[in-house]
Amino acid sequence: MKFSLLLLFLFLLISNGVVEARTHHLVTDDSKYLTKEALWFNQTLDHFSPIDHRQFGQRYYEFLDDFRVPDGPIFLKICGEASCDGIPNDYTSVLAKKFGAALVSLEHRYYGKSSPFKSLETENLRYLSSKQALFDLAVFRNYYQESLNAKHNRTNIENSWFVFGVSYSGALSAWFRLKFPHLVCGSLASSAVVLAVYNFTEFDKQIGVSAGPDCKAALQEITKLVDDKILTDGNAVKALFGASELKIDGDFLYFLADAAVTAFQYGNPDALCSPLVEAKKSGKNLLDAYASYVKDNYQEGIQTYDQQHLKKTDLSEGSGGRLWWFQVCTEVAYFQIAPSNDSIRSSKVDTRHVSFLSLVLFLTSNIRWILMTFKS
């Protein structure tokens, strides 16, 4: 009965899909984690090959403080396109306490410390896909269930499993329930990007609606001012925003667009709109006002917009940007480009820019593989 109430409660929470901006907001404060103690198991590299038996170490976490031993439900939190450094202390911990659930979380292949290869050259990324990730989840689910059964000296017992995800991992959550209905009894797919969209102009349109007429007008005026200054003194305008490292204009304009997006996507529109609307009404310099906001709120992830950084194939804490762009270019798309009219972001943020970026980042000498991968 309790678990049926959980299904109803979570169903009511499900929201419409919104893809994230390029920089991801991660939990970094250790006190906000239930656990950061990493566990490992051997995962299959290629689930679709009958002859390739290679494996790699995949990181996961478990939190059992609230688990009703041995038959409580198991909540599987799917980590998405970033390093998975623990189980955050969020709403799922409240649900786990209420329903006596175990919390487990699996790091997505290639991200964080779960990389099959020491180099992220394009050919090594061929096993990075949502399809492989879904089978990773299935293998892990069965591995953990069997481990739990062995721990409690029982066989052929199945706990009730429920999966959680947000944005891309929300899509994985929905797809996992659809693909493996015998393994999970339900999923919460929050803001799940379940339908790939190539020209995602609706993203910019929604920002305009969320901003309201005054803030939208200010942002559009800023875009026009930046577009004009790029033509006459691009270095100066990039320096004003603390983005001199972004040598390519399209990268810089994408960065400025996302800087505004995050204010709406992560629930802090007043921090952006209030100073801009005030500056516009009082005749102050709008570029200075926006530059102040960007430098105070959106500098940390600037390298994820730099093509030179995204070309780097060595494993590092900053590798996630390259990995996510590979998935964007080969699978999920959702290119957040400017609509043909009434746009907030620059019209130079278009499909030509993102398509060229995909080729620049992942072009290799293996032309046949490139043509197969980017056949669309």
C-alpha positions as CSV (number, residue, x, y, z in Angstrom):
1,M,0.0,0.0,0.0
2,K,2.8,2.4,1.0
3,F,4.6,1.8,-2.3
4,S,1.4,2.4,-4.3
5,L,1.2,5.8,-2.6
6,L,4.8,6.5,-3.6
7,L,4.0,5.7,-7.2
8,L,1.0,8.1,-7.1
9,F,3.1,10.8,-5.4
10,L,5.9,10.6,-7.8
11,F,3.6,10.6,-10.8
12,L,2.2,13.9,-9.7
13,L,5.7,15.4,-9.6
14,I,6.7,14.5,-13.2
15,S,7.4,17.7,-15.2
16,N,7.9,18.5,-18.9
17,G,11.4,18.1,-20.5
18,V,13.9,20.9,-20.4
19,V,17.5,20.3,-21.6
20,E,20.2,21.8,-19.4
21,A,22.6,24.6,-20.3
22,R,26.1,23.5,-21.1
23,T,27.5,24.1,-17.6
24,H,26.1,21.8,-15.0
25,H,25.4,22.8,-11.4
26,L,26.8,20.1,-9.2
27,V,26.7,19.4,-5.5
28,T,30.2,20.2,-4.1
29,D,29.7,20.6,-0.3
30,D,30.5,17.3,1.5
31,S,27.8,18.0,4.1
32,K,25.2,17.8,1.3
33,Y,25.9,14.2,0.6
34,L,24.5,11.1,2.3
35,T,27.6,9.2,1.3
36,K,30.7,9.7,-0.8
37,E,32.1,6.2,-0.2
38,A,32.7,4.8,-3.7
39,L,32.1,1.2,-4.6
40,W,33.1,-0.6,-7.8
41,F,32.0,-3.4,-10.1
42,N,33.0,-4.7,-13.5
43,Q,30.8,-3.5,-16.3
44,T,30.6,-4.8,-19.9
45,L,32.1,-2.4,-22.4
46,D,30.0,-3.3,-25.4
47,H,26.6,-4.8,-24.6
48,F,25.8,-5.3,-28.3
49,S,28.8,-7.4,-29.3
50,P,28.8,-11.2,-28.9
51,I,32.6,-11.4,-29.2
52,D,33.9,-8.4,-27.3
53,H,34.2,-9.4,-23.6
54,R,36.1,-6.3,-22.4
55,Q,35.1,-4.8,-19.1
56,F,35.7,-1.6,-17.2
57,G,35.4,-0.4,-13.6
58,Q,32.1,1.5,-13.0
59,R,31.7,3.5,-9.8
60,Y,28.5,3.4,-7.6
61,Y,27.3,4.3,-4.2
62,E,24.9,2.9,-1.6
63,F,23.1,4.4,1.4
64,L,21.4,1.9,3.6
65,D,20.6,3.8,6.8
66,D,16.9,3.8,6.2
67,F,16.7,0.4,4.4
68,R,14.0,-1.9,5.7
69,V,15.9,-5.1,5.7
70,P,15.6,-7.2,3.7
71,D,12.5,-6.5,1.6
72,G,12.4,-2.7,1.4
73,P,12.3,-1.0,-2.0
74,I,15.5,0.1,-3.8
75,F,15.7,3.6,-5.2
76,L,18.2,3.8,-8.1
77,K,19.4,7.4,-8.7
78,I,20.8,7.6,-12.2
79,C,23.8,9.9,-12.5
80,G,23.9,11.8,-15.8
81,E,26.5,13.7,-17.8
82,A,28.9,14.6,-15.0
83,S,31.1,13.1,-12.4
84,C,29.1,11.3,-9.8
85,D,30.8,11.9,-6.5
86,G,28.2,10.5,-4.0
87,I,24.5,10.4,-3.2
88,P,23.2,13.9,-2.5
89,N,21.0,14.5,0.5
90,D,17.9,15.7,-1.4
91,Y,14.2,14.8,-1.6
92,T,15.0,11.1,-2.4
93,S,16.5,10.8,1.1
94,V,13.1,12.0,2.5
95,L,11.3,9.4,0.4
96,A,13.8,6.7,1.4
97,K,13.2,7.4,5.1
98,K,9.4,7.3,4.6
99,F,9.3,4.1,2.6
100,G,12.3,2.3,4.1
101,A,14.2,2.3,0.9
102,A,17.9,1.7,0.0
103,L,19.5,4.4,-2.1
104,V,22.0,3.4,-4.8
105,S,23.5,5.5,-7.5
106,L,25.5,4.5,-10.6
107,E,28.0,6.8,-12.4
108,H,27.4,7.1,-16.1
109,R,30.0,5.4,-18.3
110,Y,32.9,7.6,-19.4
111,Y,32.1,10.4,-16.9
112,G,33.9,11.0,-13.6
113,K,36.1,8.0,-12.8
114,S,34.1,5.4,-14.8
115,S,36.1,5.8,-18.0
116,P,36.9,2.7,-20.1
117,F,39.9,4.4,-21.7
118,K,42.8,6.6,-20.7
119,S,42.3,8.7,-23.8
120,L,39.1,10.4,-25.1
121,E,40.0,10.3,-28.7
122,T,37.0,10.1,-31.0
123,E,37.3,6.4,-31.8
124,N,37.4,5.6,-28.1
125,L,34.1,7.3,-27.6
126,R,32.2,4.9,-29.8
127,Y,30.8,3.1,-26.7
128,L,29.5,6.3,-25.2
129,S,25.7,6.3,-25.8
130,S,22.4,6.2,-24.0
131,K,21.8,2.7,-25.4
132,Q,24.9,1.4,-23.8
133,A,24.1,3.3,-20.6
134,L,20.6,1.7,-20.4
135,F,22.2,-1.8,-20.5
136,D,24.7,-0.6,-17.9
137,L,21.8,0.1,-15.6
138,A,20.2,-3.3,-16.2
139,V,23.5,-5.1,-15.5
140,F,24.1,-3.1,-12.4
141,R,20.5,-3.6,-11.2
142,N,20.9,-7.4,-11.5
143,Y,24.4,-7.3,-10.0
144,Y,23.2,-5.3,-6.9
145,Q,20.1,-7.5,-6.4
146,E,22.2,-10.6,-6.5
147,S,24.7,-9.1,-4.1
148,L,21.8,-8.1,-1.7
149,N,20.4,-11.7,-1.9
150,A,23.8,-13.2,-1.1
151,K,24.3,-10.8,1.8
152,H,21.0,-12.0,3.3
153,N,21.5,-15.6,2.4
154,R,18.5,-15.9,0.1
155,T,17.9,-16.7,-3.6
156,N,15.5,-15.7,-6.4
157,I,14.1,-12.8,-4.3
158,E,13.4,-9.5,-6.0
159,N,13.0,-6.2,-4.2
160,S,10.9,-3.5,-5.7
161,W,13.1,-1.1,-7.7
162,F,12.3,2.5,-8.6
163,V,14.5,4.7,-10.8
164,F,15.1,8.5,-10.5
165,G,16.6,10.9,-13.0
166,V,16.7,14.6,-14.0
167,S,17.1,16.1,-17.5
168,Y,19.3,13.6,-19.5
169,S,19.3,11.1,-16.6
170,G,15.5,11.7,-16.5
171,A,15.3,10.5,-20.0
172,L,17.4,7.4,-19.1
173,S,14.9,6.9,-16.2
174,A,11.9,6.9,-18.5
175,W,13.6,4.8,-21.2
176,F,14.8,2.3,-18.6
177,R,11.3,1.7,-17.4
178,L,10.1,1.3,-21.0
179,K,13.0,-1.0,-22.0
180,F,13.1,-3.1,-18.9
181,P,9.7,-3.1,-17.3
182,H,10.5,-6.4,-15.7
183,L,13.4,-4.9,-13.7
184,V,11.7,-1.8,-12.2
185,C,8.2,-1.0,-11.1
186,G,8.3,2.7,-11.9
187,S,10.4,5.8,-12.6
188,L,10.5,9.5,-11.9
189,A,11.6,11.2,-15.1
190,S,12.0,14.9,-14.1
191,S,12.4,17.4,-16.9
192,A,13.2,14.4,-19.1
193,V,14.6,15.1,-22.6
194,V,12.9,12.0,-24.1
195,L,12.5,13.3,-27.6
196,A,15.5,14.4,-29.6
197,V,15.0,17.8,-31.2
198,Y,17.6,19.0,-33.8
199,N,16.6,22.7,-34.0
200,F,15.5,23.4,-30.4
201,T,14.4,27.0,-31.0
202,E,11.6,26.6,-28.4
203,F,14.3,26.8,-25.7
204,D,15.0,30.4,-26.5
205,K,11.3,31.2,-26.9
206,Q,10.6,29.9,-23.4
207,I,13.3,32.0,-21.9
208,G,11.5,35.0,-23.4
209,V,8.2,34.0,-21.8
210,S,9.8,33.3,-18.4
211,A,11.7,36.6,-18.5
212,G,8.7,38.8,-19.0
213,P,8.5,41.7,-21.4
214,D,10.8,44.1,-19.6
215,C,13.6,41.7,-18.9
216,K,13.2,40.2,-22.4
217,A,13.6,43.6,-24.0
218,A,16.7,44.3,-22.0
219,L,18.3,40.9,-23.0
220,Q,17.4,41.5,-26.6
221,E,19.0,44.9,-26.5
222,I,22.1,43.5,-24.9
223,T,22.3,40.9,-27.7
224,K,22.2,43.6,-30.4
225,L,24.8,45.7,-28.7
226,V,27.1,42.6,-28.4
227,D,26.6,41.6,-32.0
228,D,27.5,45.1,-33.1
229,K,30.6,45.4,-30.9
230,I,31.8,41.9,-32.0
231,L,32.2,43.4,-35.5
232,T,34.2,46.4,-34.4
233,D,36.1,45.4,-31.3
234,G,35.5,41.8,-30.4
235,N,38.5,41.5,-28.1
236,A,37.2,44.4,-25.9
237,V,33.7,43.1,-25.5
238,K,35.0,39.6,-24.7
239,A,37.3,41.1,-22.1
240,L,34.4,43.0,-20.6
241,F,32.7,39.7,-19.8
242,G,35.8,38.0,-18.6
243,A,35.8,35.7,-21.6
244,S,38.9,36.6,-23.6
245,E,39.9,32.9,-23.9
246,L,36.8,32.3,-26.2
247,K,38.5,33.2,-29.5
248,I,35.7,32.1,-31.7
249,D,32.7,34.5,-31.8
250,G,30.1,31.8,-31.9
251,D,31.5,30.2,-28.7
252,F,31.4,33.5,-26.9
253,L,27.8,34.2,-28.0
254,Y,26.7,30.8,-26.9
255,F,28.3,31.4,-23.5
256,L,26.5,34.7,-23.1
257,A,23.2,33.1,-24.0
258,D,23.6,30.3,-21.5
259,A,24.6,32.8,-18.8
260,A,21.1,34.2,-19.0
261,V,19.5,30.8,-19.4
262,T,20.8,29.5,-16.0
263,A,19.0,32.3,-14.1
264,F,15.7,31.0,-15.3
265,Q,16.5,27.3,-15.4
266,Y,17.8,27.2,-11.8
267,G,15.2,29.4,-10.2
268,N,17.0,32.8,-9.7
269,P,15.6,35.1,-12.4
270,D,15.5,38.2,-10.1
271,A,19.3,38.2,-9.8
272,L,19.5,38.7,-13.6
273,C,16.4,40.7,-14.4
274,S,16.3,43.2,-11.6
275,P,19.6,44.9,-12.4
276,L,19.1,44.8,-16.1
277,V,15.6,46.3,-16.0
278,E,16.8,48.9,-13.6
279,A,19.8,49.8,-15.8
280,K,17.5,50.1,-18.9
281,K,15.0,52.3,-17.1
282,S,17.7,54.6,-15.6
283,G,19.7,54.9,-18.8
284,K,22.7,53.1,-17.5
285,N,25.1,51.0,-19.6
286,L,23.3,47.7,-20.2
287,L,26.5,45.9,-21.2
288,D,28.2,46.8,-18.0
289,A,25.2,45.6,-16.0
290,Y,25.0,42.3,-17.8
291,A,28.8,41.8,-17.6
292,S,28.7,42.3,-13.9
293,Y,26.1,39.6,-13.6
294,V,28.0,37.2,-15.8
295,K,31.3,37.6,-14.0
296,D,29.6,37.2,-10.6
297,N,27.5,34.2,-11.5
298,Y,28.8,32.4,-14.6
299,Q,32.6,32.2,-14.8
300,E,33.3,28.8,-13.4
301,G,32.4,26.8,-16.5
302,I,33.7,29.1,-19.2
303,Q,36.2,26.5,-20.5
304,T,33.3,24.3,-21.6
305,Y,32.6,26.8,-24.3
306,D,36.2,26.9,-25.6
307,Q,36.8,24.7,-28.6
308,Q,40.5,24.3,-27.8
309,H,39.6,22.9,-24.4
310,L,36.9,20.7,-25.8
311,K,39.4,19.2,-28.2
312,K,41.6,17.9,-25.4
313,T,41.5,14.1,-25.2
314,D,43.3,13.5,-21.9
315,L,41.3,12.5,-18.9
316,S,40.8,15.3,-16.4
317,E,38.1,16.8,-14.2
318,G,37.1,19.0,-17.1
319,S,36.6,16.1,-19.6
320,G,32.8,16.1,-19.1
321,G,32.3,19.0,-21.6
322,R,33.9,17.0,-24.4
323,L,31.9,13.9,-23.5
324,W,28.6,15.6,-23.4
325,W,29.2,17.4,-26.7
326,F,29.9,13.9,-28.2
327,Q,26.5,12.7,-27.0
328,V,24.8,15.9,-28.2
329,C,26.4,15.6,-31.6
330,T,25.7,11.9,-32.1
331,E,22.4,11.3,-30.3
332,V,20.4,13.8,-28.3
333,A,20.9,17.0,-30.3
334,Y,18.8,19.7,-28.6
335,F,20.8,22.4,-30.2
336,Q,19.7,25.6,-28.4
337,I,19.8,27.9,-31.4
338,A,18.2,31.2,-32.1
339,P,14.6,31.2,-33.6
340,S,14.2,33.1,-36.9
341,N,12.6,36.1,-35.2
342,D,12.1,37.7,-31.8
343,S,15.1,35.8,-30.5
344,I,16.9,36.6,-27.2
345,R,20.2,34.9,-28.2
346,S,22.3,36.0,-31.1
347,S,21.2,34.8,-34.6
348,K,24.9,33.7,-35.0
349,V,24.1,30.8,-32.6
350,D,22.7,28.7,-35.3
351,T,22.9,25.1,-36.7
352,R,25.9,26.0,-38.8
353,H,27.8,26.9,-35.7
354,V,26.9,23.8,-33.7
355,S,27.3,21.4,-36.7
356,F,30.7,22.8,-37.5
357,L,31.7,22.5,-33.8
358,S,30.7,18.8,-33.9
359,L,33.0,18.2,-36.8
360,V,35.9,20.2,-35.4
361,L,35.8,18.4,-32.0
362,F,35.5,14.8,-33.3
363,L,37.1,14.7,-36.7
364,T,39.6,11.8,-36.9
365,S,41.5,10.1,-39.6
366,N,39.0,7.3,-39.6
367,I,36.7,8.9,-42.1
368,R,34.5,5.8,-42.5
369,W,33.7,5.7,-38.8
370,I,33.0,9.5,-38.9
371,L,30.5,9.1,-41.7
372,M,28.8,6.2,-39.9
373,T,28.6,8.2,-36.7
374,F,27.5,11.5,-38.2
375,K,25.4,10.0,-41.0
376,S,22.5,12.4,-40.3
